[in-house]
Amino acid sequence: MPIHRLDIAKLRNINQLRFLPSPQVNLIVGANGSGKTSLLEAIYLLSYGRSFRSHKHKTYIQYEQDACVLFAQLQDVDNDIFPIGLQRDREGRLEVRIRGQNVPSVVELAQNLPVQLINPDAFRLLEGSPKVRRQFIDWGTFHFDPHFISHWRDWQKVLKQRNSLLRRGRISPNLLAAFDQELIRLGELVTQSRRRYIEALTPRFNDVLAQLLSSVSVSLGFFQGWDAQRSLAEALAHSCQSDIEIGHTKMGPQRADLRVKTPLGDALDSLSRGQQKLVVSALKIAQGQLLIERGRQLVFLVDDLPAELDQHHRERLCHMLASLGSQIFITSVGTEGMDSIWPDTTEVRHFTMVEGELA
């Protein structure tokens, strides 16, 4: 849903800021340390309840302040305006309000403000641990399958209980097998949802990548977390004694991964940094396409667009983003070469950040 208005208070070097963005493209320029990435961070926080820059909440709360406060007015599909807000204090307490009501979970933030981020750390999707790629899969599956989040939460709860039993030791295989029935049922539901999502994502990814990087062939493969020739019940039975010995569950959806490969091997090893950025961008744009096809709207955050990309590929990426009809926020140190890369029909609004303020 497009952001109609954004208010930021006590976030890094932004003391107090009100931002009235364009519903299309917003180009935010400024020197390093001016606060332009912090503005994107505020939007990300309003969607995920956490920062993309640090896992420690105290790092983004302004120095010697008790809390940071974020507020936005969103425009829904009926063009009605409604508020969402977030406050995080130094003790880690998080308060979320949507339409004037307190909500218990950040899940409601993600449902109301889906956000995709393309930034210099986007390479982590290729070079990071499988956990990073599982998060990518699960974000998409969450928006693709309305039942996924409840299955995922219940499966996580049962998995933690199983691991707790395993850590205690002296548990018999028969007792473990009886406990595993619910873990298997939920684990297979989670895996089925993930697989259906990747099957829907793959052709859209192929189409997007062909427009961004036609000279490279990249394939996606879904690893479910255990041998594809076995059911989850068979995999758990096979690893039962080993699980007891090591004290945790080795096989299952918690080991799922997205394999991104070229004919020469892993994309991470066979592509240049610029090509890797375009592959990751194609993955995130394809996710956005799926969401839009289901009648949803989303916001794209692009931090430091020029990094790793030449002018030709910047233009291709921007045209692809503009074709989605989504609201876009882009940061850059300067405007050189940034104005001419958008379609003529796209509204591009310019903003300048200077020491935490919009000039």
C-alpha positions, 0 to 999 in steps of 0.5 A: 500500500502506498505511503501517503505520509511518513513521520520519523522521530528519534531514529539515528540522526533524524530527530524529527521529520515529516515526509510526503512522498510521491506514490510513484518514484522518490529519489532521495540524494545526499552525502554519506551520513546525511540520513537518506538510508535511515529514511529507508530504514524507517519504512522497513521498520514499519513493515518488518518491526526490525532494521535491515542495518542491525539486529540491535535495536539500541543502535537505531534509537537516537543517542540518549533518547528513550525510544524512536517513534514511527508513524505512517498514513497508508492508502489502501486499494479503495484509496482510503487513508489509514494510520500505522505506527511503531514505537521501540524503546531502549529496553526492547519493548515494541508497541505497534498500532494499526488503525488506532488499535494495538496489535500483538504481532509484527505480522500485521505490519507485514500484511499492511505494508509489504516492503521489498529491499534492494541494497548493497547487502542484497548479495547476502541472498546468494552468499549468506547462510541458507537461513537468509534464503529461507527468510526470502522464501517464507516472506513470499509464501506468507503473502502467497498462501494465507494458511502458511503463517499458522502452519509455520508457527505451529510447526516451529513450536513443535520443533522446539519441543522436540529439540528440548526433549532431545537435549534432555537425553535418555529419550527412547526412539518409540517415544520420539516417534509418537511425538513426531506425528504432529511435527511430520504433519505440520512440516509437510504442510509448510513444505508443500506451501513453500514448494508451490510458491517456488513453482509460481515464482520461477517462471516470473523470475525467468521472465524478469531476468531475461529482461535485466540480464539476457546473456546469463542463464540462471536456474532456481532449485528448491531443497526441502530440507531432507532427501527428496526420495524420502517422506519426512516421516522416513527421513526422521525415522532414519535420523532418529538415533543420530538426533538423540545422540547430537541433541537436535533435529537434523532433517526437516523444513528448518534446513530448506534452501533455495539453490541459485545456479548457472550452467557453471555452478553456484551463481555466487561463484560464477557471476560478477558482482553486478550480475549477482545484484541483477539476479537478486533484483530479479528475484525480488521483482518477481516476488513483487509481481506475484504479490501484485497479481494477487491484488496487493500493493507493495513498496520497493526500497532501493538503497544506493542504486548506482552501486555495482551497476552501469548506466545501461543496467540501471536503466533496465532495472528502473524501467522494470520497477516502474512497470510494476506500478509500485511506490519506489524509494531510491537513495543515491549520493548524487542525481547524475544519470538518475533522471533520464533512466525512467519512463517519460510517464513516471512521476519522479519526485526529488528530495535532498537529505542534509544532516537528518533533515529534508532540505 
